[in-house]
Amino acid sequence: MRCKVFASFCRLACAGALTALLAQGSAWAGPIAFDTYLQFSFEGAGSSAVGCAPDDPAGAFCFPSSGTPTSFLDAPAWTFVAGGGGATLTVTDAFTSGDRFEIYDFGVLLGATSLPGADIDCGDDPVVCLATAGMSNGSFGFAAGAHSLTLVAALSPDGAGTGYLQLVAGTGQPLPEPGSIALVLVALAAACTVRPQRPEQRRQRWV
């Protein structure tokens, strides 16, 4: 009897946790646009990237690119849904070199941009910065499905700064791995699973 009560309690708790996790998705910022260079800001090494004011009230006042058209990001996490061909994210530092960024999807580290060179200035155009040797940048593939993107400044010798990112829809086949959110849900469901007891174990417990 006690096992049945505990199993019912666990199922209810698990269902409540899953509901809360899914409901949280509606509070995430986004979605972000594809095929557009989007500008973010950060406050120094170890800080999470945020958007640019006024789109993100917590962000810095950024200067738009004087070359390639860009837009400001709002508050993270930045969400998007990749189609059947997946998507590719490109991230680059801007202005002076030295910064490096870690990229996360649903809190899972995907990788980092390249190691920066020293004493390089690419200005404020993301296309120019991507083509300038020594500027930290990188491209990251995403499978089809929903994603929640965050960035952390792993290196930032000059303190606060800005960078750019761009999402491009893919045309190939999606990756076979399940999305990070699916892994979280499966792990949570497994943690709530009650292992049935054998009759011998049940009799021993009540002796």
Secondary structure in CASP SS format (residue, H / E / C, confidence):
PFRMAT SS
TARGET T0000
AUTHOR 0000-0000-0000
METHOD secondary structure of the structure
MODEL  1
M C 1.00
R H 1.00
C H 1.00
K H 1.00
V H 1.00
F H 1.00
A H 1.00
S H 1.00
F H 1.00
C H 1.00
R H 1.00
L H 1.00
A H 1.00
C H 1.00
A H 1.00
G H 1.00
A H 1.00
L H 1.00
T H 1.00
A H 1.00
L H 1.00
L H 1.00
A H 1.00
Q H 1.00
G H 1.00
S H 1.00
A H 1.00
W C 1.00
A C 1.00
G C 1.00
P C 1.00
I C 1.00
A C 1.00
F C 1.00
D C 1.00
T C 1.00
Y E 1.00
L E 1.00
Q E 1.00
F E 1.00
S E 1.00
F E 1.00
E C 1.00
G C 1.00
A C 1.00
G C 1.00
S C 1.00
S E 1.00
A C 1.00
V E 1.00
G C 1.00
C E 1.00
A E 1.00
P C 1.00
D C 1.00
D C 1.00
P C 1.00
A C 1.00
G C 1.00
A E 1.00
F E 1.00
C C 1.00
F C 1.00
P C 1.00
S C 1.00
S C 1.00
G C 1.00
T C 1.00
P C 1.00
T E 1.00
S E 1.00
F E 1.00
L C 1.00
D C 1.00
A C 1.00
P C 1.00
A C 1.00
W E 1.00
T E 1.00
F E 1.00
V E 1.00
A E 1.00
G C 1.00
G C 1.00
G C 1.00
G C 1.00
A E 1.00
T E 1.00
L E 1.00
T E 1.00
V E 1.00
T E 1.00
D E 1.00
A C 1.00
F C 1.00
T E 1.00
S C 1.00
G C 1.00
D C 1.00
R E 1.00
F E 1.00
E E 1.00
I E 1.00
Y E 1.00
D E 1.00
F C 1.00
G C 1.00
V E 1.00
L E 1.00
L E 1.00
G E 1.00
A E 1.00
T C 1.00
S C 1.00
L C 1.00
P C 1.00
G C 1.00
A C 1.00
D C 1.00
I C 1.00
D E 1.00
C C 1.00
G C 1.00
D C 1.00
D C 1.00
P H 1.00
V H 1.00
V H 1.00
C H 1.00
L H 1.00
A H 1.00
T C 1.00
A C 1.00
G C 1.00
M C 1.00
S C 1.00
N E 1.00
G E 1.00
S E 1.00
F E 1.00
G E 1.00
F E 1.00
A C 1.00
A C 1.00
G E 1.00
A E 1.00
H E 1.00
S E 1.00
L E 1.00
T E 1.00
L E 1.00
V E 1.00
A E 1.00
A E 1.00
L E 1.00
S C 1.00
P C 1.00
D C 1.00
G C 1.00
A C 1.00
G E 1.00
T E 1.00
G E 1.00
Y E 1.00
L E 1.00
Q E 1.00
L E 1.00
V E 1.00
A E 1.00
G C 1.00
T C 1.00
G C 1.00
Q C 1.00
P C 1.00
L C 1.00
P C 1.00
E C 1.00
P C 1.00
G C 1.00
S H 1.00
I H 1.00
A H 1.00
L H 1.00
V H 1.00
L H 1.00
V H 1.00
A H 1.00
L H 1.00
A H 1.00
A H 1.00
A H 1.00
C C 1.00
T C 1.00
V C 1.00
R C 1.00
P C 1.00
Q C 1.00
R C 1.00
P H 1.00
E H 1.00
Q H 1.00
R H 1.00
R H 1.00
Q H 1.00
R H 1.00
W H 1.00
V C 1.00
END
